[in-house]
Amino acid sequence: MNEEYDYIIIGAGIGGLVLANRLSEDAAVKVLLIEAGPNRIGDPFIDTPGLLSTLYGNPDYDWDYMSVPQCKVHANNRQIGQPRGRVVGGSSAMNFSVVMYPTESNFQAWEALGNPGWGAQSMAPYLRKFHTYSSPSEATAELLDTPRYMNAEKQGSTGPVPISLPDVFGPFNKAWDETFAELGWKTDADPIEGRKLGAFTSPLTVDAGKGKRGYAAAYYSPEVAARPNLHLMAETMVQKIILIEEDGEVVARGVQVETHKGQSRIHAKKEVIVCGGSLNTPQILELSGIGNAELLRKYNIPVVIDNPAVGENLQDHSITSINFEIADGQVSGDIMRDPAVVEALINLYEQTRAGPLAGMPISMAYLPFVNGQGVVPKEEAEELLAKYLDQDDIPASLRAQYTHLRNILLNPEDASSHYLFLPAQLHINPGKTTLTDVLEKKLPENYISIMMLHNHPFSRGSVHIASASSDDKPTYDPNLLSHPLDVELMARQMQFVDRISTTGPFAALLKPGKRMPENTNDLSDLEHAKKVVKERVFTCFHPAGTCAMLPKEAGGVVDFNLKVYGTRNLRVVDASIFPLEPSGNIQSTVYAVAERAADLIKSQS
């Protein structure tokens, strides 16, 4: 433990594993990667894509956060669970595997907010660097019409993470695409180029040839693990970063850790890099003395850097969902309530590495701001936004962010609405709801779900330490729907679900009028739609922004080189640095950020 490392990386999720791999490519550089959870590389429950639900709430895999009660007015005082991966691989070891790409405007907004080098053109190569794409089989390509909008030559070809479209899709996925075309939304744009509208099916982080989950552990291959200059310490809790003042700057000299053997200190010669994720990274900074001075003093933590922005600016994608009973003769994932079916599918997977357990057959669609009639007229949208945004009491730190969100919502070529098809029923409970609750098959009939994801939230939450101990979970408050504009937007976007479910050919696969909950049968009344949103809001597990890459005076925690303000050699590399939540599932954006961070660190060392 007295040995020194050039780089100490805290957290072996996407950010940490990418950096550990890329920095240790130089044999002269010694890298230590520390992870609080166990190393479960090779665990069949992780490797089997269809067994993801077995991981949620299990302390061997999941941090299993629970929010404080949410906004009483807009979220009915509910508490919402947030699964977070507590293993080597982080949340990429337990997500739904979906690879979605942010829009061009997302990165352009990042750059415009004071982050040169983080625009769409600069980030495009990194969206391809992390993965290797495998084209689907002829049958799947024909079913999903992927040659129309996915050019294999535009995808990644050399990255560690395998992505593919395995043979798990069916009639609902095909009908989804054709239904949006019937509604006037059929484009040939490739999602990876950041200008996609209409329906599409995203690839999954799945190695189709092996039928295995592809996740961040791919960066820690046996060849990489064998490098003598790279050391992984799993099941090791970082208690704090060791910070000293030197020549007017704060310098990270190492970390204090605790293992089953006790407490020790490890020294860093060059940098300490925090990759704990949007909920754990602020906790680590605060425990180390970087954060709101008032909060730190409350827990008798010496204040090293007073920055009240640490742990603030938390953003997440809210979702709502409606269950639709499927027509006779159709099949959904609800059949897996039968143990005999599960056993048969497990046997099929073990023998062939194929079948429904080889991937999650989700399809999605990006649209501009819509309601039950279609695209919301610009004048109506402008009036709605003015009602909530043309006010004097908006904090200065949020004005610039809101300006970019406003521009996205008013642009008919931009994806502010996001719809997903999932072949299973979903349930949102009053009171507390975990993801395990959501996935429970309570209804005896077979259903599918249409989900509406709020791409660009105006609400902002927080995450802060609840004590001076690293063993105690921080207080997690996503503050969902706290900004009334989010309720207005989601209610209108939810109304468009009526158009999807009643338009052929998708409508022909459903039983007419068979929806759950029953109060979703008619969403034409806006006030009723708002009520449904409040009852059925949940998270899409994309927390971001709690150590934002922004100018310090605008609420920033790190600069555009990802260095923590006031420090010489402390960086953050994970979703907490996002200044604004991007569109869609965020794992590809986190990979891209980590790959660019590796290049930044190498160029500045």
N, C-alpha and C positions, 0 to 999 in steps of 0.2 A: 504493500500500500504506500510505501515511501517513494515508489517509482514515479517519475514525471512523464507526462504525455504532452505532445504538442497541442492536440485538440482533445477536449473532453466534451462529449455530446450527451445531453440529458434527454432520454426518451428514444426508444427504438421503434417509433411509428414510421410513417412515410418519410418525414423530414430527416429523422435521425439515421435511418438505414440508407437513404440516398447519400447523405453526407459521409457516412462512415465508409461506404463503398468508394465514392469519388475521391475523397481526400486520401484514403489509404492506397490509392493507385500509385502514389509516390512512395517508394519503398523507404525513403529517408524520413518520412513523416510518421510519427507514432500517434495512433488514434485510440481513444477509449470511448466505448459506447455503453451507456448505463441505462438499464430498463427496470422499472419497478416490478413488472409482471414477469412470469416465467417464460422460458424459451420453449414454445410448443411447435416448432417447425417439424412438420411430418405428422402432426395430429390429424387423424381422419375426420374429426368433427369440424376442423377448420378447412381441410383440403376438399371435403365434399361440399360443393356449392349449395346443395339442397338441404343441408343440415344446419344452416345458419341459425334457425330459430332455437336450436338446442343451446346456443351460446349465451343468449340474452338472460340477464339476471344471475348467471352462474359466476360466482366470484373467482373461479379459476380462469375466466376469460374477460370479464366485464367489470368496469368500475361501477356501473349501475347507479348513475346519479338520479336524484329526484329534485325537481324544482321546488322553490317556495311557492305558496299559493299565488296564482296569477291574477291579473287585473280583474277585480270583482265585476266591474261594469262590462268589460269586453270579453272576458274569458271565464266568467262564472266562478271565479275563485278556485279554479281547478289546479291540481298539481300534475306535472307532466314529466315522465321519465325520459332520461337521456342515456342510452347505452354508449359506452366508450370502451374501446379495446384495451385490455390490461394484459397484453402479451407482446412478445416480439412480433412486430408487424402492426401493432396498434389497431386502430379501427378498420384498417384495410383487411384485417383477418376475420372480420365479422360483418362487413357491409353487404349490400345487395349486389355488389360487383359491377354496377352500372358505370359505364364510361361516357360521361357527357362533357361537352366542352363549353367554356364560357363564350359569350358573344364578344364580337370585336369591341363593342361599346363598353363592355365591362373593363377591359384592360385600358382602353383609352381614358376612361374615367379615373382609373388608378393613377395613370401618368399625370393627368390634368390636376389631380389633387396634390401635386407636389413631389412626384416620384419619377424623375427622368430615368429612362431605360426600362420602364415597366409597361410600355404600351403594347398594342396588339402585334405590331411587326416584330418587336424585340422578343416577345414571348412565344411566337408561333413555333420556332424550332424546338423549344422545350416541351411543347405539348406533344411532340413526336419523339423526343429523345428517350422518354421513360419506357416505351413499349415496343413490342413487335406484334404487328397485326397479321392474323391468318385469315384468309378469305373463307367464307362459308362454303359448305357443300353446295352442289348445283341445286338440290331440292330446296334448301333453306334460302339460297339467293333468289330463287324464283318465287318462293312463298312471300318473302319480305320485299321483293323488288329492290334489293340493295344495290345492284349495278347502276341503278338510276341515280343514286345520290351518294354512294360511297366508292371512291376510286382508290383501289388498293395502293397505287403508287403515291398517293398523298398521305398515307398513314405512316406510322412509325415502323421501322424495319430492323433496328439494331438494339432496342432497349431491353432491359432484363424482364419486364413484366409482360407476360403473354396476354393478348386480348383477341377475342374471337366472337363469332356468332354461332354457338353450338346448335346442334339439331334438337332444340327443345321448344321451338315455336310452333304455333298451330293456327287454326281458323280465325280465332279472335284477333291475333296479330295482323293477319292479312286483311280482315274486315276493318280493323282500326285504320289502317293506311287508306283503304279505299273509301271509307266514310269521310275522312277529312278531305279527300280529293273531291268527293261529291259536294262537300260544303264550300268548295272553292280554294282549298289549301293543298296544293300539290306543287312542290318545287323540287328542282334537281340539285339544289345546293348541298354541298358536303358539310355536315355539322362541324367538322374539325376546322373549317375555315371561318367559323364564327358569324355566319350570316344566314342561318337556317330559320325558315318558317315552315309550318305544316307538320305532318306526321312523319315519324321515322322510328326505327328500332336501333337503339344504341348497342354497340358491342359490349361485351362483359369481360371482366378480368378473369378469364377462364382459359386454361390450356386445353383446347378442344381435343387435341390428340391424346391427352392423358386423362381428360375429364376432371381436372383438378383446379381448384381455386388458384388464380395467379394473384399474389398480393405483394406487399413491400418486402416480405422475406426473400423474394427473388433476388433482391440486391445483396443478400447475405448467402450466396450460393456456397457450396462446399469449397470451391476454389478461393472465394473471397474470405471465407471463415478461416482458411488455412494460412492467410497472410500473417507473418510473424509480427508485423507492425500494427495489427488490428486486434483489439481485445474487447470482447463483449462480457459485461457483467450484468446478468439477469438477476431478478429477485433482489434488487438493490434499491433502496429508497434514498433519493437525494433529499437531505434535510435542509440544506441551504448552499448557496454559492458563497465562497470565501472572497470577500471584497475588501480591498485596501485602497487608501488614497495615496497617489503618487504623482508629484508634479502637477497638482491641481486637477487630476483626473482620477476617476475610479477605475481600478484595475481588478479583473477577475483572476485570482491566483489559483483557483481550484474549487473543489467541492467537498462538503462534508456528507458522508453517506452512512447508512446503517444497513447491515446484513444480519443474517442469523448468527454471525460470529461477533457482532458488536458494531461499534461506531469507529470510523476512521476518516482521515483526510487524504485526498489525492490531489496532486498538483498539476497545473496546466502551464506550459511555457508560452503558448501562443494565444489560444482563445478557449473560452467556454461558450458552447452553443446550446441554447435551450430549445428543445423540440417536443415539449410535453403536450402540445395541443391547446386548443382555445380555453379549456377549463383548468388544466394543470399548469400551464406556463405562467399565468398571472399568479397562481398560488406560490410557485417556486420563487418568482421575483419578490413577492411580498414577504415571504419567509426570510429572504436574503436582505431585506431592508430597502427595497425599491418599490415605491408605491405611495399611496396617500399617507402623509405623515401622521395625520390624526388617527387613521386606522391602525398604523403600525404601533403607535404609542399605546393605543388601547390594549394591545397584546404584549407590551414591553419588548418590542423588537426595535433595536437601534436603527434610526433613520439614516440611511446612506444617501439615497436620492429621493427627494420628495417629488413624486409625479402622480397626481390624482387620476391620470388617464389609465393607469394600469388596472386591468380588469373591467374597464368600462367599454362602451361601444359594441357590446355583444349583439350580434345579429344571427338570426337563424331563419331557415325557410319554414314557414308555417304551411301545413297542409289541411285540407278537409277531404272527406271521402264519402261516397255513397255506394251501397251494395245493390247489385242487380241480380235477381234470380235468373239463371240461364235456362234457355229453352230445352225441352226434352231432346235427348240425343247428343247434347253438348257436354263437355267435361271441363271441370275446373280443378284447381288445387285442393278444393274442399274434400275431394274424395280421400285425401290423406288422413281424414279423421278415423278411417277404418284401419286398425292395426294390421290386418291381413294385406291391405293394399301397400302400406308402408313396408312391410316385410318383403313383399314381392318386388317393390321398387329398389330396395336396398340390395336384394339379390341380383337384380338386373344390373345395377350400377357396379357391384363388385365383380361381376362376370364380364361386363362389356365397357365399363367406364362411360356409359351412355344412359339415356333415359331421362325422366324429369328431374332427377337429382343432380344432373350435370350442369344446371344453370337455371336462372330465374327468367321466365319468358315475359319480360316487361316491354311495353312499347310506350312511346311518349309523343308529345306534340308541342311545338313552340308556336305561339300566336301573339299578335299585338294585344293591346287592351281591348277586351271583348265583354259583352254582356249577352243576355238571352236572345237578342236580335242579330248579333254579329259584332263587327268592329264598332266601338263606341265613337260617335262623331267627335271630331276634334274640338268643336265648340263646347260640347257637353263635358268632355274630359278636362278642358282648360278651366271651365267653371268649377268643377269638382276640386281640382288641384288648388285653384286659387282660394277656395273656401277654407282649406286647411293649411296652406303653405304661405299665403300672403299675410303673415302675422308678425308682429314685432317681438313676440316672446320666444321665438325659435333661437336656441343657443347658437352663438357664432360658430362653434365647432361643427355644427350640423348643417349650417346654411349651404356650404359648398357641396356636401354630400347630397342634400335634398335637391339641389339644382340639377345634378346629374341624373338622379332618379326621375325627376320631373321630365327631363328631356327624353329619357328612354320611354316613359309612358306615353308621351305625345308623338312618338315616332312610329308611323304605321309599318315601318320596315324592321322594327326591333321587337325582340321576344320578351314582352313583359308578362305574358300569361303562359302557364305551363301545365299540361295535362298528362296524366299517366294512366295506363291500363295495367292492372294487376289481377292475375287469375285466382283470386281468393277473396273471401269476405274479411272485412276489417271492422273493428269495434272500438269506439271511443267512450270511455266511462265517465260519468260524473265523479267528482272528487279526484282520486288519484288514478292515473293511467300509465302503465308501463308498456313497452313494446310487446312483451309477452301477453298482456291483456288484449292489445290490438289484434294480435295474430290468432287469438283463440277462436275456434270454430263453434260459436254458440248456436248458430242457426242450423237446423237439421237438413235444410235444402242446400243445393249447391249454388254458389254465387261467384260473381266477379266484382271487382271494384273499379270505379273511376275516381281518380284522385286529382285534386287541383292544388298545385304548389304555387305559393306566392313568391315569385322570383326576387322581387326587390322590396324588402320590408322597410318601412319607415320607423318602426319601433326599435328601441335600443334597450338592451338589458345589461347585466353585470355578473361578474363572478369574483368573489373575494374570500380571503381566508376567514375561517370561523374560530381559529385559535392560533397559537404559536407553534403547533405541532404538525409536522408533515403527515402524521397518521390520520388526522381528521380531514374529512372531505371539505372542500370550500363550499360556501353558500352560493348556490346556482339559481339565478333569476333571469330567465330569457325574456321576461316582460312581454310575452307574446300579445299582440293586438293592443298594446297600450297606446299606440298612436291610432286615433279614430279613423284615419285615412286607410289603414290596413284593413279594417272591417269593411269599409265602403268598397274598396277594390276587390277584396276576396268575394264579397257577396255578389257583385256583378259578374266576376269571372266564374263563380259557381253556377250562375244561371245558364251559362253556355253548356253545362253538362246536359241540360235538357235537350239541346240541339244534337249533341253527340249520340245520346242514347235512343233518340227517336228517328235517327236517319239511317237508311240502309247503306250497306249491308249489315252494319253492326247491330241495328235494331232487330234484325231477323234472328239473331243468336240469343235474344233475351225474351223472357216472358213479359208481355205488355203489362205495365203497371205494378210489377212485382219488385218493389224497392224496400230497402231497410236502411235507416229507420223510416217509418211510414210518413213522417212529416216532411220527407224530401220529395214526395210525389209531385208536388207543384211548387216550383221556386220562382214563379213569375212575379210574385209580390216581393219587392226589394226588402222591405222591413222583415218579412218572414225569412228571406234568404240570409239576412244579417243574423237573425236568431239562430239559424242552423249553423252558421259559421262559428258563432260563439260556443255552441254546444259541442261541435265536432272538430275544433282546432286541435292540432297535435304538431309535433316537431317532425321534420324530415332528417334530423340528425346531422345537420350541417353547421354547427356552431363556429363562428368566425369573428374576428375583429377586435379581440380583447387586448391586444398589444399592437395597435394599429400602426401601419407604416404611413405616417402623416407628419407634416410639420409639427413641431412640439407645441406651438401656440394653437394649433388646430386639433389638439387632443391626441397627438402622436406619442408613441412609446419607443418606436424604432425609426431610424432614418431610412433613406432609400438604399442604403447598403446593409440594412437589417441590423445595424448596431443600436443597442439600447442607449438612448440619450444620456449623456453624462458619463459614459464609460468608454474605455479605450478598446476593450477586447471582448465584450459580451454581446452576443447576437441571439436573435430569435428566428427560427426557421420552421414555421408550421402555419396552419390556417389562422392563427391569432393575429398575424400581421396583415391580413386582408383589410384594406381600408373600407371597402364595400363588398358585400356579399355578391358573388357572381351568380349567373344563371345556372340552374340545374345542379346535379350532383357534383360535389366539389373535389372528389379525389383526384381527377386529372389536373385540376388547378394546383392542388397541393404538390403533386409530383413535379409540375412545371416550375413552381416556386423553388422547390428544393434543388432541382437541377440547376436553375439559374444561380441560386445561392452558392452552390458548390463552385461554379465558375467565378463568382465574385470573390469568394474567399481565397481561391487559388491565385487570382490575379493581384490580390492585395497582401499576400503573405510575404 
